Amino acid sequence: MTKIDSAFRIPRSAIPWLLFAAVIVFVYFFGLTIPLLGPDEPRYSQVAREMFERGDWVTPTLGGFHWFEKPALLYWLQIAAYNLFGVSEFSARFGSALFGLGTILSLWILGRHFPAKTQRRQENSFANWLALITASSIGIIVFSRGASFDIILTFPMTAAMVSFYIFDLTLRDAEAQSKETTASQAISASLHLHVSVSLFAFYFFIGVALLAKGLVGIVFPFAIVGFYYLLSWRLPSRTFILSLVWGTLVAALVAATWYLPMYQRHGWEFIDEFFIQHHFQRYTSNKYFHPQPFYFFFWVLPLMTIPWLPFLVVGLWDFGKKMFHHRETENTENAGRQSSDLRVSSSPNLAFSPAPLLRFAVAWLMVPLVFFSFSGSKLPGYILPALPPAMILTAVAVFGFIQKSEIRYRIVQAAAIATLVVVVALLLFVVPRFADVDSVKDLIATATQNGYVNENVLTLHTVSHNAEFYAPGRLLRDSKGKQKKLLGVTEVLDEIKKNNGESVLVLVPLEYLSQLRDSTMVRSKVLKENGEFAIVYVQAK
């Protein structure tokens, strides 16, 4: 066998992990074609469609009205997918699936910097297990399938934090080498290049995070880094302090690709709606009607780690029990020295000490958890940026667990595969039935099949955010651009008269359907019901 053949030959031990990777990619892109669900997916997808149709990459609109709630990164991903695949549910979710896989890849890269191998299975690195555990966690799976901003923020946040930790790890390694040896300048130069690239990536991804969901994209990374230094009882390095000047400029330049043209076009309107209303008022009040108790995220976050929740508990327990009672020698991981004061629980053969990584993960987890717990508005997806560090804690516990026996090793792999199989089964047999009820796609499609393609779509005793995507340009709106909810047949008749007596389609909850059927003012024909809503063709008598 030639040297070239040997270099490109895949080791037999890597084949199972490559198969895992292929299955994960398949699952993350499988079933993205189901109808858009909830209030957010169809609205965000329609905003991107309107920008796509206008050829405008700057100003988000919904129904032709300005929509300044969120930054543009999700819309850009959707517009790019619309260009590639056409306007569809798959295109609307494609970027989210990519960013979910990007989150997993970022954690795999982090794991590669910990050469944790066991005496029994030298081929199984911590990186592979961290990626597998993350990819099979229910929170990452679910939010990677949604056309919403939560995973769009989580990926650049994860990439930024991984970049910082690699920078910190490499810098400490370089400092240790400079003190202990007079190694070649080539090695030193390589380490310093690694430091510079990692630090640049940290600030670059902060800029991307600003484009993903606003100010939390820069607040969280700096708060996490500060908390990590505090937990480590260390001051920031001189290199990091000096980088704050040029690094913040890098982040600002990345973010300016959207913020600057938005401000130039819309001025105070943009500042007021985007920053004042949808940042500060959303955080400090219940203006947007999402109240939850303070402890809401303390139970939502653990549920996102299913099926690995028991291991998260073990990981947190080990951290709480040992972290504040032991101090580890600096650069334990980098210099390859074993530390006897802190090992993974029940892992006598584990060849690395994870104390700095656990400190970093806890700092990363606590910042968004505490921040959002004080928010006046709470939705489950808000806490998603805290899930990657939770998976680090979980994976460390899992990695310790599998060292005991072959059976444990196989059980964990089987649990991961079983989770992915269950997800595919749900997408095949359960989710479509739920989508048929939650979405108005089939209702609008039925009306179209009956030839009602131009009629305005009114909403009686309800507001259908789902219809934003499936009945674009046909919904009734008030002067501020919000959907107008009609409260009786008289109001439906008034809208028909305003439209010169033209017939309309009405979306109505089934409990109010009799109002149209029994009315003496209009003629109505029920076109289809989906178990929750009906679509009705209505004419004035």
C-alpha positions as CSV (number, residue, x, y, z in Angstrom):
1,M,0.0,0.0,0.0
2,T,1.4,3.4,-0.9
3,K,1.8,6.3,1.5
4,I,-1.0,8.1,-0.3
5,D,-3.4,5.2,0.0
6,S,-2.5,4.9,3.7
7,A,-3.1,8.6,4.3
8,F,-6.6,8.5,2.8
9,R,-7.7,5.2,4.3
10,I,-10.5,5.5,6.9
11,P,-9.6,3.8,10.1
12,R,-12.0,1.0,11.0
13,S,-12.6,2.5,14.4
14,A,-13.9,5.7,12.7
15,I,-16.6,4.0,10.6
16,P,-19.2,3.7,13.4
17,W,-18.8,7.4,14.1
18,L,-19.1,8.4,10.4
19,L,-22.3,6.3,10.3
20,F,-23.6,8.2,13.3
21,A,-22.8,11.5,11.6
22,A,-24.6,10.5,8.5
23,V,-27.7,9.4,10.5
24,I,-27.7,12.7,12.4
25,V,-27.5,14.8,9.2
26,F,-30.3,12.8,7.7
27,V,-32.6,13.2,10.7
28,Y,-31.9,16.9,11.0
29,F,-33.1,17.5,7.4
30,F,-35.9,14.9,7.5
31,G,-39.5,16.1,7.6
32,L,-38.8,19.8,7.2
33,T,-41.7,19.9,4.7
34,I,-44.5,19.6,7.2
35,P,-46.7,22.7,7.4
36,L,-45.4,25.6,9.4
37,L,-46.5,25.5,13.0
38,G,-47.3,28.0,15.7
39,P,-47.5,31.8,15.4
40,D,-43.8,32.4,14.7
41,E,-42.7,30.1,11.9
42,P,-45.3,31.3,9.3
43,R,-44.7,35.0,10.2
44,Y,-40.9,34.9,10.0
45,S,-41.1,32.8,6.8
46,Q,-43.5,35.3,5.3
47,V,-41.3,38.2,6.3
48,A,-38.4,36.6,4.4
49,R,-40.7,35.9,1.4
50,E,-41.6,39.5,1.1
51,M,-38.0,40.6,1.3
52,F,-37.2,37.9,-1.3
53,E,-39.9,39.0,-3.7
54,R,-38.8,42.7,-3.4
55,G,-35.1,41.8,-3.7
56,D,-34.5,43.7,-0.4
57,W,-32.0,42.3,2.1
58,V,-32.5,45.1,4.6
59,T,-36.0,46.0,5.6
60,P,-38.2,43.3,7.1
61,T,-42.0,43.7,6.4
62,L,-45.1,41.6,7.1
63,G,-48.1,42.2,5.0
64,G,-46.3,45.2,3.5
65,F,-45.9,46.9,7.0
66,H,-42.5,47.3,8.7
67,W,-41.6,44.4,11.0
68,F,-38.7,45.4,13.1
69,E,-39.0,42.8,15.9
70,K,-35.9,40.8,15.1
71,P,-32.6,41.2,13.1
72,A,-32.1,39.9,9.6
73,L,-29.9,36.7,9.9
74,L,-32.8,34.2,9.9
75,Y,-34.4,36.1,7.0
76,W,-31.1,36.0,5.1
77,L,-30.9,32.3,5.5
78,Q,-34.5,31.8,4.3
79,I,-34.0,34.2,1.4
80,A,-30.9,32.2,0.3
81,A,-32.8,29.0,0.6
82,Y,-35.8,30.4,-1.4
83,N,-33.3,31.3,-4.1
84,L,-31.9,27.7,-4.1
85,F,-35.0,25.6,-3.5
86,G,-38.0,27.9,-4.1
87,V,-40.4,29.2,-1.5
88,S,-41.5,26.3,0.7
89,E,-41.5,25.0,4.3
90,F,-38.3,23.1,3.6
91,S,-36.6,26.3,2.5
92,A,-37.9,28.3,5.5
93,R,-36.4,25.7,7.9
94,F,-33.2,24.9,6.0
95,G,-31.0,27.5,7.7
96,S,-32.2,26.4,11.1
97,A,-31.2,22.8,10.4
98,L,-27.8,24.0,9.2
99,F,-27.3,26.1,12.4
100,G,-28.4,23.1,14.5
101,L,-25.7,21.0,12.9
102,G,-23.3,23.9,13.2
103,T,-23.9,23.9,17.0
104,I,-23.1,20.2,17.2
105,L,-20.0,20.7,15.1
106,S,-18.8,23.6,17.3
107,L,-19.0,21.4,20.4
108,W,-17.2,18.6,18.6
109,I,-14.4,21.0,17.8
110,L,-14.3,21.9,21.5
111,G,-14.2,18.2,22.4
112,R,-11.2,17.7,20.0
113,H,-9.1,19.9,22.3
114,F,-9.4,17.3,25.1
115,P,-7.5,14.2,24.2
116,A,-9.5,12.1,26.6
117,K,-9.1,8.5,25.7
118,T,-9.5,5.4,27.8
119,Q,-7.1,2.5,28.2
120,R,-9.9,0.2,26.9
121,R,-11.0,2.2,23.8
122,Q,-8.3,4.4,22.5
123,E,-10.3,5.2,19.4
124,N,-13.2,6.9,21.2
125,S,-12.5,10.5,21.8
126,F,-14.6,12.8,24.1
127,A,-15.4,15.0,21.0
128,N,-17.4,12.2,19.4
129,W,-19.4,11.5,22.5
130,L,-20.1,15.2,23.1
131,A,-21.4,15.5,19.5
132,L,-23.5,12.4,19.7
133,I,-25.1,13.4,23.1
134,T,-25.8,16.9,21.8
135,A,-27.2,15.8,18.5
136,S,-29.6,13.4,20.2
137,S,-30.9,15.9,22.9
138,I,-34.5,16.8,22.4
139,G,-34.0,20.6,22.7
140,I,-31.4,20.8,19.8
141,I,-33.5,18.5,17.6
142,V,-36.7,20.4,18.1
143,F,-35.4,23.9,17.7
144,S,-33.2,22.9,14.7
145,R,-36.4,22.1,12.9
146,G,-38.2,25.4,13.5
147,A,-38.1,28.6,11.4
148,S,-37.4,30.7,14.4
149,F,-34.5,32.7,15.9
150,D,-33.6,30.6,18.9
151,I,-31.2,28.2,17.1
152,I,-30.1,31.0,14.9
153,L,-28.7,32.7,18.0
154,T,-27.5,29.5,19.6
155,F,-25.0,28.5,16.9
156,P,-23.0,31.7,16.7
157,M,-23.1,31.9,20.5
158,T,-21.8,28.4,20.8
159,A,-19.1,29.1,18.1
160,A,-18.1,32.3,19.9
161,M,-17.7,30.5,23.3
162,V,-15.9,27.6,21.9
163,S,-13.5,29.9,20.1
164,F,-12.8,31.8,23.3
165,Y,-12.2,28.7,25.3
166,I,-9.8,27.3,22.7
167,F,-8.0,30.7,22.8
168,D,-7.8,30.6,26.6
169,L,-6.6,27.0,26.6
170,T,-4.0,27.6,23.9
171,L,-2.7,30.8,25.5
172,R,-2.2,29.0,28.8
173,D,-0.4,26.2,26.9
174,A,1.9,28.7,25.2
175,E,2.7,30.4,28.4
176,A,3.5,27.1,30.1
177,Q,5.8,26.1,27.2
178,S,7.6,29.5,27.3
179,K,8.3,29.0,31.1
180,E,9.3,25.3,31.0
181,T,11.2,24.8,27.8
182,T,13.1,26.5,25.1
183,A,11.3,24.7,22.3
184,S,11.7,25.7,18.7
185,Q,10.3,29.1,17.6
186,A,8.2,27.2,15.0
187,I,6.1,25.6,17.7
188,S,5.8,28.8,19.6
189,A,4.7,30.6,16.4
190,S,2.1,27.9,15.6
191,L,0.6,28.3,19.1
192,H,0.5,32.1,18.8
193,L,-1.2,31.8,15.4
194,H,-3.8,29.4,17.0
195,V,-4.4,32.0,19.7
196,S,-4.9,34.8,17.2
197,V,-7.3,32.8,15.0
198,S,-9.4,31.6,17.9
199,L,-9.6,35.1,19.4
200,F,-10.6,36.6,16.0
201,A,-13.3,33.9,15.6
202,F,-14.6,34.8,19.1
203,Y,-15.3,38.4,18.1
204,F,-16.5,37.5,14.6
205,F,-19.2,35.1,15.9
206,I,-20.2,37.8,18.4
207,G,-21.0,40.0,15.4
208,V,-23.0,37.1,13.8
209,A,-24.9,36.7,17.1
210,L,-25.8,40.4,17.0
211,L,-27.3,39.7,13.6
212,A,-29.1,36.7,15.0
213,K,-31.0,38.2,17.9
214,G,-29.8,41.6,18.9
215,L,-27.9,42.8,22.0
216,V,-27.9,39.5,23.9
217,G,-25.4,38.4,21.2
218,I,-22.7,40.6,22.7
219,V,-24.0,40.8,26.3
220,F,-23.9,37.1,26.9
221,P,-20.4,36.3,25.6
222,F,-18.7,39.0,27.7
223,A,-20.7,38.2,30.8
224,I,-19.9,34.5,30.4
225,V,-16.2,35.2,30.0
226,G,-16.2,37.5,33.0
227,F,-18.0,34.9,35.1
228,Y,-15.6,32.2,34.0
229,Y,-12.6,34.2,35.1
230,L,-14.3,34.8,38.4
231,L,-14.9,31.1,38.9
232,S,-11.3,30.3,38.0
233,W,-10.0,33.0,40.3
234,R,-7.9,34.4,37.5
235,L,-7.6,37.9,35.9
236,P,-8.1,38.1,32.1
237,S,-4.8,37.8,30.2
238,R,-3.1,40.9,28.8
239,T,-3.8,39.5,25.3
240,F,-7.5,39.3,25.9
241,I,-7.7,42.8,27.5
242,L,-5.9,44.3,24.5
243,S,-8.2,42.5,22.1
244,L,-11.3,44.2,23.5
245,V,-10.4,47.3,21.4
246,W,-9.9,45.7,18.0
247,G,-12.2,42.7,18.7
248,T,-15.2,44.8,19.5
249,L,-14.6,46.7,16.3
250,V,-14.6,43.4,14.4
251,A,-17.9,42.4,16.0
252,A,-19.3,45.9,15.2
253,L,-18.2,45.7,11.6
254,V,-19.9,42.3,11.1
255,A,-23.1,43.5,12.8
256,A,-23.1,46.8,10.8
257,T,-23.8,44.9,7.6
258,W,-27.5,45.1,8.6
259,Y,-27.7,47.6,11.5
260,L,-26.1,50.5,9.6
261,P,-28.4,50.4,6.5
262,M,-31.4,49.8,8.7
263,Y,-30.6,53.0,10.7
264,Q,-29.8,54.9,7.5
265,R,-33.2,54.0,6.0
266,H,-35.5,54.1,9.1
267,G,-33.8,56.2,11.7
268,W,-35.7,56.6,15.0
269,E,-38.5,54.3,14.0
270,F,-35.9,51.4,13.9
271,I,-34.3,52.5,17.2
272,D,-37.6,52.8,19.0
273,E,-39.2,49.5,17.8
274,F,-36.2,47.3,17.7
275,F,-34.2,48.4,20.7
276,I,-36.6,50.2,23.1
277,Q,-39.8,48.1,22.5
278,H,-38.4,44.6,21.6
279,H,-35.3,44.7,23.8
280,F,-35.9,46.7,26.9
281,Q,-39.7,46.7,27.2
282,R,-39.9,43.0,26.3
283,Y,-37.4,42.2,29.1
284,T,-38.7,44.6,31.8
285,S,-42.5,44.1,31.3
286,N,-45.2,41.7,30.1
287,K,-46.1,43.9,27.1
288,Y,-46.0,40.9,24.8
289,F,-48.0,38.6,27.0
290,H,-45.6,35.8,27.8
291,P,-45.6,35.8,31.7
292,Q,-44.1,32.8,33.5
293,P,-42.8,32.3,37.1
294,F,-39.2,33.0,38.0
295,Y,-38.3,29.3,38.1
296,F,-39.7,28.6,34.6
297,F,-36.4,28.0,32.9
298,F,-35.0,26.0,35.8
299,W,-37.3,23.2,34.7
300,V,-37.5,23.9,31.0
301,L,-33.7,23.7,30.4
302,P,-33.3,20.2,32.0
303,L,-36.3,18.9,30.0
304,M,-34.4,20.0,26.8
305,T,-31.6,17.5,27.7
306,I,-33.9,14.5,27.4
307,P,-33.0,11.6,27.1
308,W,-29.8,12.5,29.0
309,L,-31.4,14.3,31.9
310,P,-30.1,11.9,34.6
311,F,-26.5,12.5,33.4
312,L,-27.0,16.3,33.6
313,V,-28.0,15.8,37.2
314,V,-24.8,13.7,37.8
315,G,-22.7,16.3,36.1
316,L,-24.1,19.2,38.1
317,W,-23.8,17.1,41.3
318,D,-20.1,16.3,40.6
319,F,-19.4,20.0,39.9
320,G,-21.1,21.2,43.1
321,K,-19.5,18.5,45.2
322,K,-15.9,18.9,44.0
323,M,-15.4,22.2,42.2
324,F,-15.3,24.5,45.2
325,H,-13.2,22.1,47.4
326,H,-10.3,21.5,45.0
327,R,-8.1,23.7,42.9
328,E,-6.4,22.3,39.9
329,T,-2.9,23.1,38.7
330,E,-2.9,25.5,35.8
331,N,-2.7,23.9,32.3
332,T,-3.4,20.4,33.5
333,E,-5.2,19.6,30.2
334,N,-2.6,21.2,28.0
335,A,0.6,20.0,29.5
336,G,-0.8,16.4,29.7
337,R,-0.3,16.1,33.5
338,Q,-2.9,14.0,35.4
339,S,-4.6,15.7,38.3
340,S,-5.5,13.6,41.2
341,D,-7.8,16.2,42.9
342,L,-10.6,16.2,40.4
343,R,-11.6,13.4,38.0
344,V,-14.8,12.4,36.3
345,S,-16.9,10.5,38.8
346,S,-16.4,6.7,38.6
347,S,-13.8,7.0,35.8
348,P,-10.5,5.6,37.0
349,N,-9.2,5.2,33.5
350,L,-10.1,8.6,32.1
351,A,-7.0,10.4,30.9
352,F,-8.0,14.0,31.4
353,S,-9.2,16.2,34.2
354,P,-12.2,18.3,33.2
355,A,-12.3,20.9,35.9
356,P,-11.6,24.0,33.7
357,L,-14.1,22.8,31.2
358,L,-16.7,22.3,33.8
359,R,-16.1,25.7,35.3
360,F,-16.5,27.2,31.8
361,A,-19.6,25.2,31.1
362,V,-21.2,26.3,34.4
363,A,-20.4,30.0,33.7
364,W,-21.8,29.6,30.2
365,L,-25.0,28.0,31.5
366,M,-25.7,30.3,34.4
367,V,-25.5,33.6,32.6
368,P,-28.5,33.1,30.2
369,L,-30.3,31.1,32.9
370,V,-30.2,33.9,35.4
371,F,-30.7,36.6,32.9
372,F,-33.8,35.2,31.3
373,S,-35.2,34.2,34.7
374,F,-35.6,37.9,35.6
375,S,-37.2,38.7,32.3
376,G,-40.8,39.8,32.3
377,S,-41.4,37.8,29.1
378,K,-40.5,34.1,28.9
379,L,-40.8,31.6,26.1
380,P,-39.1,28.1,26.1
381,G,-36.8,28.9,23.2
382,Y,-35.2,31.8,25.0
383,I,-33.1,29.5,27.1
384,L,-31.7,27.5,24.2
385,P,-28.3,29.2,24.2
386,A,-27.8,27.6,27.7
387,L,-28.3,24.1,26.3
388,P,-24.8,23.6,24.8
389,P,-23.0,24.0,28.1
390,A,-25.7,21.8,29.7
391,M,-24.7,19.2,27.1
392,I,-21.0,19.6,28.0
393,L,-21.8,18.8,31.6
394,T,-24.0,15.9,30.5
395,A,-21.4,14.5,28.1
396,V,-18.6,14.6,30.8
397,A,-20.9,12.5,33.0
398,V,-21.8,10.1,30.1
399,F,-18.1,9.7,29.2
400,G,-17.3,8.7,32.8
401,F,-20.3,6.3,32.8
402,I,-19.3,4.3,29.7
403,Q,-15.8,3.5,31.0
404,K,-17.1,0.9,33.4
405,S,-18.2,-1.7,30.9
406,E,-19.0,-2.7,27.4
407,I,-22.7,-2.9,28.3
408,R,-22.8,0.8,29.4
409,Y,-21.0,1.8,26.2
410,R,-23.6,0.0,24.1
411,I,-26.5,1.3,26.1
412,V,-25.6,4.9,25.6
413,Q,-25.1,4.4,21.8
414,A,-28.4,2.6,21.7
415,A,-30.2,5.4,23.6
416,A,-28.9,7.9,21.1
417,I,-30.0,5.9,18.1
418,A,-33.3,5.1,19.7
419,T,-34.0,8.8,20.2
420,L,-33.2,9.6,16.6
421,V,-35.5,6.7,15.4
422,V,-38.3,7.9,17.6
423,V,-38.0,11.4,16.2
424,V,-38.3,10.1,12.6
425,A,-41.3,8.0,13.6
426,L,-43.0,11.0,15.2
427,L,-42.3,13.0,12.1
428,L,-43.9,10.3,10.0
429,F,-46.9,9.4,12.0
430,V,-47.7,12.0,14.7
431,V,-46.5,15.4,13.8
432,P,-48.4,15.6,10.4
433,R,-51.7,14.9,12.2
434,F,-51.0,17.7,14.7
435,A,-49.9,20.0,11.8
436,D,-53.2,19.4,10.0
437,V,-55.0,20.9,13.0
438,D,-52.5,23.6,13.9
439,S,-52.0,24.9,10.3
440,V,-54.5,26.4,7.9
441,K,-52.5,25.2,4.9
442,D,-55.1,22.5,3.8
443,L,-58.0,24.9,4.4
444,I,-56.5,27.5,2.1
445,A,-55.5,24.8,-0.4
446,T,-59.1,23.5,-0.5
447,A,-60.4,27.0,-1.2
448,T,-57.9,27.3,-4.0
449,Q,-58.9,24.0,-5.5
450,N,-62.5,25.2,-5.6
451,G,-61.4,28.3,-7.5
452,Y,-61.4,30.8,-4.7
453,V,-57.9,32.2,-5.3
454,N,-58.4,36.0,-5.2
455,E,-60.9,36.4,-2.3
456,N,-59.8,38.3,0.8
457,V,-59.4,36.1,3.8
458,L,-61.1,37.4,7.0
459,T,-60.7,36.0,10.5
460,L,-63.8,35.8,12.7
461,H,-63.4,35.5,16.5
462,T,-59.7,34.6,15.9
463,V,-56.4,35.8,14.5
464,S,-54.5,33.3,12.3
465,H,-50.8,34.0,12.3
466,N,-50.4,30.7,10.3
467,A,-52.4,32.3,7.4
468,E,-49.6,34.9,7.0
469,F,-47.6,32.4,5.0
470,Y,-50.5,30.5,3.4
471,A,-52.7,33.4,2.4
472,P,-50.2,36.1,1.7
473,G,-51.6,39.5,0.6
474,R,-55.2,38.5,1.3
475,L,-55.6,39.1,5.1
476,L,-57.5,42.0,6.6
477,R,-55.3,44.4,8.6
478,D,-55.7,47.5,10.8
479,S,-53.8,50.8,10.3
480,K,-50.8,49.5,12.2
481,G,-50.5,46.3,10.1
482,K,-51.9,43.9,12.6
483,Q,-54.4,41.3,11.6
484,K,-57.9,42.5,12.3
485,K,-60.1,40.2,14.3
486,L,-63.8,40.4,13.4
487,L,-66.3,39.9,16.3
488,G,-69.5,39.1,14.5
489,V,-71.3,38.5,11.2
490,T,-72.2,42.2,11.0
491,E,-68.5,43.1,10.8
492,V,-68.0,40.5,8.1
493,L,-70.9,42.0,6.1
494,D,-69.4,45.5,6.6
495,E,-66.1,44.3,5.1
496,I,-67.9,42.7,2.2
497,K,-69.6,46.0,1.5
498,K,-66.3,47.9,1.7
499,N,-65.0,45.5,-0.9
500,N,-67.8,46.4,-3.3
501,G,-69.9,43.4,-2.4
502,E,-67.3,40.9,-3.4
503,S,-67.4,37.5,-1.7
504,V,-64.8,36.6,0.9
505,L,-63.3,33.6,2.7
506,V,-63.7,33.5,6.4
507,L,-61.5,31.5,8.9
508,V,-63.6,30.8,11.9
509,P,-63.2,28.5,15.0
510,L,-65.7,25.6,14.9
511,E,-67.5,26.9,18.0
512,Y,-68.5,30.0,16.1
513,L,-69.3,28.4,12.8
514,S,-73.1,28.4,13.5
515,Q,-73.0,32.3,13.5
516,L,-72.3,32.2,9.7
517,R,-74.5,29.2,9.0
518,D,-77.6,30.6,10.8
519,S,-77.2,34.2,9.7
520,T,-79.9,35.9,7.7
521,M,-77.5,38.6,6.4
522,V,-75.0,36.4,4.4
523,R,-74.9,33.2,2.4
524,S,-72.2,30.8,3.5
525,K,-70.7,27.5,2.3
526,V,-68.3,25.6,4.4
527,L,-65.4,24.4,2.3
528,K,-63.5,22.4,4.8
529,E,-62.9,21.9,8.6
530,N,-59.7,20.7,10.2
531,G,-61.0,19.9,13.7
532,E,-60.3,23.4,15.1
533,F,-61.1,25.9,12.3
534,A,-63.3,26.0,9.2
535,I,-62.9,28.0,6.0
536,V,-66.2,29.4,4.8
537,Y,-67.1,31.0,1.5
538,V,-69.3,34.0,2.3
539,Q,-71.5,36.3,0.2
540,A,-73.9,39.1,1.1
541,K,-77.6,38.3,0.6
